[in-house]
Amino acid sequence: MADKPTAHVESGFSFALMTDFTPDSSQREVLAATEGVLSAAWQRKRLTIRYNIMKTRLTGLEQQLQQLVIPLKHSRWQRIRAGWKNFTDENLSAHATHGHQCCGKPPKGM
């Protein structure tokens, strides 16, 4: 039985930063080399990351940013946004890997 090809599902999230923060070159390199990260854009108080949800998750990215000592804002609103984003990423991932059944066909084995 052949393996199903892995889906490529892009997602993105904009992290709020505590202060105007400019990362050094080593922080940029480590973040860019993180598996699944497609791009990272830095603005004044915002970091926007595009990533492949089949290879990495938002929680993993948050841990990576903490290890890199990047000052993330941990307000109630940020936690709500991140929780919702985790929920939608899980749904996208589940739908990408699920074998869909056509409505007009009976299930296999019947």
C-alpha positions as CSV (number, residue, x, y, z in Angstrom):
1,M,0.0,0.0,0.0
2,A,1.5,3.3,-1.0
3,D,1.9,6.1,1.5
4,K,-0.3,9.2,1.1
5,P,1.7,12.3,0.2
6,T,2.0,14.7,3.0
7,A,-0.2,17.7,2.6
8,H,1.3,21.2,2.6
9,V,-1.1,23.5,4.6
10,E,0.1,27.0,5.2
11,S,-0.9,29.0,8.2
12,G,0.3,32.2,9.9
13,F,0.2,34.0,13.1
14,S,1.1,37.5,14.2
15,F,2.8,37.6,17.6
16,A,2.6,40.9,19.6
17,L,6.0,41.8,21.1
18,M,6.5,43.6,24.5
19,T,8.7,46.4,23.1
20,D,10.1,47.6,19.8
21,F,12.4,44.7,19.2
22,T,15.0,44.0,16.5
23,P,16.4,40.5,16.5
24,D,20.1,39.9,16.0
25,S,21.3,37.8,13.1
26,S,21.6,34.6,15.1
27,Q,18.0,34.8,16.3
28,R,16.8,35.4,12.7
29,E,18.9,32.4,11.4
30,V,17.6,30.0,14.1
31,L,14.0,31.0,13.5
32,A,14.4,30.7,9.7
33,A,16.0,27.3,10.1
34,T,13.1,26.0,12.3
35,E,11.4,23.1,10.5
36,G,8.1,24.2,8.9
37,V,8.7,28.0,9.1
38,L,8.1,29.5,5.7
39,S,8.8,33.2,6.5
40,A,9.1,35.6,9.4
41,A,8.5,39.3,9.1
42,W,9.5,41.7,11.8
43,Q,7.7,45.0,12.4
44,R,7.8,47.5,15.3
45,K,5.9,45.5,17.9
46,R,4.9,42.6,15.8
47,L,6.4,39.3,14.5
48,T,4.4,37.6,11.7
49,I,5.3,34.0,11.0
50,R,4.0,31.8,8.1
51,Y,4.4,28.1,8.7
52,N,3.4,24.7,7.4
53,I,1.0,23.2,10.0
54,M,1.9,19.7,8.9
55,K,5.5,20.2,10.2
56,T,5.1,22.6,13.1
57,R,2.5,24.1,15.4
58,L,1.9,27.4,17.1
59,T,2.8,26.1,20.5
60,G,6.2,24.8,19.2
61,L,6.8,28.2,17.7
62,E,6.0,30.0,20.9
63,Q,8.5,27.7,22.8
64,Q,11.2,28.4,20.1
65,L,10.6,32.2,20.5
66,Q,11.0,31.9,24.3
67,Q,14.2,29.9,23.9
68,L,15.5,32.7,21.6
69,V,14.6,35.3,24.3
70,I,12.2,37.2,22.1
71,P,9.9,39.3,24.3
72,L,6.4,38.1,23.6
73,K,3.4,39.9,25.1
74,H,1.3,37.5,27.2
75,S,-1.9,39.5,27.6
76,R,-5.3,37.9,27.9
77,W,-6.1,38.9,24.3
78,Q,-2.9,37.2,23.0
79,R,-3.8,34.0,24.9
80,I,-7.3,34.0,23.4
81,R,-6.0,34.6,19.9
82,A,-3.4,31.9,20.2
83,G,-5.9,29.4,21.6
84,W,-8.3,30.0,18.7
85,K,-5.4,29.7,16.2
86,N,-4.3,26.4,17.7
87,F,-7.9,25.2,17.4
88,T,-8.2,26.2,13.7
89,D,-4.7,24.7,12.9
90,E,-5.7,21.4,14.5
91,N,-8.9,21.4,12.3
92,L,-6.9,22.2,9.1
93,S,-4.4,19.4,9.9
94,A,-7.2,16.9,10.6
95,H,-9.0,17.8,7.3
96,A,-5.8,17.6,5.3
97,T,-5.0,14.1,6.5
98,H,-8.6,12.7,6.5
99,G,-9.6,10.4,3.6
100,H,-12.9,12.0,2.5
101,Q,-15.9,9.8,1.4
102,C,-18.1,11.0,-1.4
103,C,-21.7,11.6,-0.4
104,G,-23.0,9.6,-3.4
105,K,-21.1,6.4,-2.7
106,P,-21.7,3.8,0.1
107,P,-18.8,3.2,2.5
108,K,-16.2,0.7,1.4
109,G,-17.1,-2.9,2.4
110,M,-20.8,-2.5,1.8
